[in-house]
């Protein structure tokens, strides 16, 4: 059965079409157009959805959001096993994140290997799970953020291979500090495996960061956070990333990790190379209180998550629909903000079937109000529940 969504502001491919329609069938986009041309496309028995009736005047239709970096949500942490991961995904799907990597914080190597294997099993049964992002344990202790310093390791080749092998080809992203002993070799090994090597939680200067990019790293993990700042005499990792057209910058657009003006500057400095991520932990969508991120205790007050010991930011309570709102309020053009949630993360992962509402792409879509409130979500052409708390 074909589904046709019409009368929407279609924001896709860096442009906005004010009165457009999209048709899905058999899990894929089969057509798009403007105005009332959908009527000639429709057949008896099709599901016809008036975007304005569902989401009001100015209804926005976008490709499904893709999150490269998130640790949980809806009270569920990815470290708590398969059921918790699936529950977290249900929560974030309701906020427009149709596909996501499952980020895992630093842990004992045996535990990390076991958790990567759990995610590998889920990839086989849950196509909205794109694989694992290992955020650690190969991080700089001086920029550890919300990672247990006692569990941090240098990126020894055997340890890197063990974790990659544990995911059976589903470890898709690894964050590491390239200045650590063995760091550049680890970047090469990760890139050679087909995963994305990401620079983050690092004390690297601009030259070392550039060397990591030359070795195959293609992503800067939550740019500006857990790394040397952008300084006028010591430009650091952010400058190296913005200067390299091969590199994408993750941004946490929650108004806490980054000032809105910094969000605007990053988009201007790296057009088409920003990926809006959540870095969400279990408290996303939940009440303030005491939580855990890996083995560390976290207090959430007014929606801001900080370690009990030391007060460092400990992930976020962000969802990608809110990131869209924050980015546009910061002055980012709507088509550019949508690209940072869709086409850019799809490109980072090499997923040419995702990130756009074009014929033959997977039919992942989000319908939002003009105020960026999610009203409907489709994954592979199938409507999903958006009433998940």
N, C-alpha and C positions, 0 to 999 in steps of 0.2 A: 504494500500500500504506500502510495506517495503522500508525503507531507509537504504542504506549501504554506510558507509564512509570508504574508504580504503587508504592504503599507507601513514598512519599517524604515527608519534611518539606518541603512546598512553601512557600518564602519568596518572596512576591510581593505587590506592592501595599501594602507596609507592614505585612503581617500574616504569621503563620506558621500553616499548617495541618498538623497532626501526621501525618496518614495520608491523603495525597491522590494523585491521578493526573492526568495530562495526556495528551491524544491529539493527534497531528500527522497531517496528510495534505496532500499537494500543497503542501508548504512552509509551511503555516500551522497554527496551533492550531485544532482543530475542537471541542474539548471539555475540560472539567476537572470534577473531582468529588472525592468523599471515599470512604474505606473501599473496599468491594468493588464499588461501582457500576460500575466499569470493565468488569466481566465481562459485564454486559448490553450494554455499548457495543461489545465486541469482536466481530470476525467472523473466519471462517477465513482464514488467510493473513496476518493481521496480525502485526507484530513486537511481542511482549510482553516488556517489560523490568521485572524485579523490582529496584527501586532498592536494596533491602537486599542482594540477592545480588551486586550490582555494587559497592556502596560501603559495605556494612556497616550495622550498627544505627545509627540516627540519620542515615541518608543524607539529604542536603540537595539539593533541586532548586530552581534559581533561573532567572530569565531570563538570557540571555546578557549578559556584561559588555560595556560600551562604553567605550573609552578615548578621551578628547578630546585627549590630549597624550602622545605617545611618539615617540622618535626612532630606535628600532631595538631589536634584541634577537637573541640567539643568535649573536653575533659580527657581525651584519649591520647596516649603517647606512643610513638612508633616503637619504642623499646619494649612495650608490653605485649608484643606478639601479634599474630595474624588478625585476630578479632579486633584488637585495638586499631590496627592499621586500617582495616576496612571501615570501621566506625568513623575514624578521622577523615577518610576519603569521602564518606557520605556527607559529613558536615561541610567539607570544603566544596564538594560538587554543588551543594545547594547555594553556594556563593559564587558559582560560575567556573570553578576550577575543574574542567572536564578531564584533564590528565595531569599527572604529577609524578615527580621523583619522590621516593621515600628517603628522607634524610635521616641519618643515624649519627648521634653524637659519639665522641670519643668514649671507648670502653676497652676492657681487656680484649686482647686479640682473639681469644677463643670465643668470647661473647659476640664480638663484631662479626666473626666468620659465621657463627650460628644465625645471627640476625640477617645477614646478607642472604643466607640460604633460605630463610623464611620468605624474604621478599621475592627471591627467585621463584619460589613455588607460587606466590600470588600473581606474578607476572603471567604465568601460564593460564591462570583462571580469571584474572581481572585485567582486561586490556587497558583500563584507565590508569593502571599503575605502570609507569614507564621504566622502572628499575630503581636501583639504589644510588643515593648520593652519600658517600662516606665523608663526613666532615670531621676529619681526624682519623687516626691519632697522630698524624705527622705534622704537628703544629708547633709554633714558637711559644715557649712557656711565658714569655713576656707579653704576648698578645693572645692569651688563652681564652679570653672571654668566659663563657659559661662551659668550660671544659675542665675536667679534673686533671690538675697538673701531674698527679702521680701516675697517670695512665698515658701521658704523652710519650711518643717514641720518635727516634730518627727513622727516616724512611729507608730502612734496610731492604735490599732487593728481594730477599726471601719473604719478608713480611708483606711487602707490596704484592708479590705474586700470590701469596696465600689468600689475601683478601679478595683479589680479583678472581681467583679460581673458585672461592667460596660462593660467589654470585653466579657462577655458571654462565658467564656472558651477560649478566644483567646489572653489573656495577657500571653505571653510565656516567658517573661523575665522582671525582675524588678531589677534595680540597687539601692542599698542603702548603707548607712554608718552604720555598725553594732554596733558601739560604742554609737550611739544615744540612749536615753531612749526608751526602747521597741524594740531595733534593733534586738536582737537575737530572740525574740518572733516573730517578723515580718519575719525573715528568715524562721522560722519553718512554719509559715502560708503560705508563698509564695511557699515553697517546697511542702507542703501538697496539695496545689491547683493544682499541676502538672506543674507550671511555674518554670523557672530557677531563683534562687536567686543569684544575682551578687554583689560582694563587689566592691564599687567604690565611688569616690568623698568622701574620707574617711580620718580620722586622726587615724585610728586604728593602734595599734602596732601589732607585729607578733602574740602574744598570743591571742589578741582579734580576729584577722583575723582567726586564727586557730579554735577558738571557733565557729565562724560563719560557717566555713566549717564543723565542727562536727554537727552543727545544721541543715545542709542541703544545704548551699551555694555551688555552683559548678563552679563559673566563677569569674574571676577578670576583671572588666571593664577597658578597655584601660590601661593595665599594665604600671606602672611607671608614668603615668600622673594622676594628681589630687589625689595624695596620698603621704605619707611619702616616701622618697627615700630609696633605698637599701643601708644601711649604715653598715659599718663593726662591729659596736657595737649595732646598733639598726636596725635589718634586715627588719622589716616592712612587709607590705602585700605581696610584690613580693617574698620575701624569703618563707613566709608561703605558698604561692601558688605553687611555684616550688617544695616545699618539699612534697606536698600532691598529690598523683597520681589520686585522684578523681577530681582534679580541672584543668580547662582550663584557659589559659591567652589570653585575647584579645590583639592584637598589632596593632597599626596604623603605617603601614610601608610606610610613605610618605617622609621620610628624614627630616622632621621638628619636629614631635612629638618625634621621637627617632633617635638617631645617628645609622648609619648602624652597628656599632660594638655592640651596645646594642641589636639590632635585632638578630644578630648572636648568642650572648650570651644567649638570651632568648630561641631560638630554641635548643641550646645545653643543657640548664638547664632543659628544659621540653619537651623532644622529644615526638612528637605525641600529645602534649597538647597545641599547639598554634593555635589560630584562627585569621587569618588576617581579620580585619574589616576596613571599611572606615571612620566611624564617619563623613561622608560627610554631608555638609549643601548645601543650595540652589545654592551656587556659584560653585559647582563642574561642570566642563564642560562649565562654563560661564566666562564672562569677569570680570576683576578686577572692584571693585567699592563698593558701600554701599549696604549692605543687612541687613536682620533681622534674628535672631535666637530666636524663641519665641518672647518675648517682648524686646529683647536687640538688639541694633544696632551694626553691624559688618562691619569693613572695610577689604576688600580683596586687598592685594598688592602683586604682583608677585605670585599669587596663594596661599598666606598664609592668613588665616582668623583670625582676632583678634578683640576683643571687642573694640569699640570706647572708652568706659569708662574703663580704666585700662590696656588695652592691652593684656589681657589673650587670649591664643589660644581659638578659638571658632569653634570647629569642624575642618573639613578639606575640601579640594577640591579634594580628592582622589577618584579614581575608583579602582576596584579590579584587573583589568589587570595591572595597574601601580604598585599596591602593589606587584604583582607577580614579576615584573621586579626589583623593589627596593630590595625585599628580596633576589632574586638570586644574584644581584649585591653585596649584603652584605656578600655573601658567603654561603647562605643557598642552599642546594642541591635542584634542581628542583622538584623531587618527594616529598620532605618534604614541600616545599612551596605550591605545589598543594594540598597536604593533608590538609594544614592549611586553604585553601579556600573551601574545599569540604567535605571530610570525617569527619574532626574534628568538624566543626560547625553542620553538620548533627547529629553527635553523641550527642553534647550538647543538641540539641532539641529533641533527641529521635526519629529522623526520619530515620528509617532503610530503607526506600524506596528511600532515596536520598544519594548523596555523592559518588557514584561509578557507573561506566559503566559496570555493571554485569547483567546477565539475571534476569529478573523480577523486576529490579529497574526502577524507572521513567527515561525516556530517556531525561535527561537534559545534554547538552554537549556544549563545546566551542571549536572552531577551531581557532588556532592562528598561526601567522607566527613564525619563529625562533626567532624574536625579540619581541615576546609577543604582537603583534598587532592583535586585534580580527578581524577575517574575516567572521565567521559564528557562529550562536548561535541557539540551539534548546531547547525548553521547552516542556516537555512531547512529544517529538518526532516531534514537529512542528517547522519549521524554523521561526525565528522572525527577525524583521527589525534591522539591525545593522548600519543604516545610520541616526540614531536619533541624532540631535545636542544637 
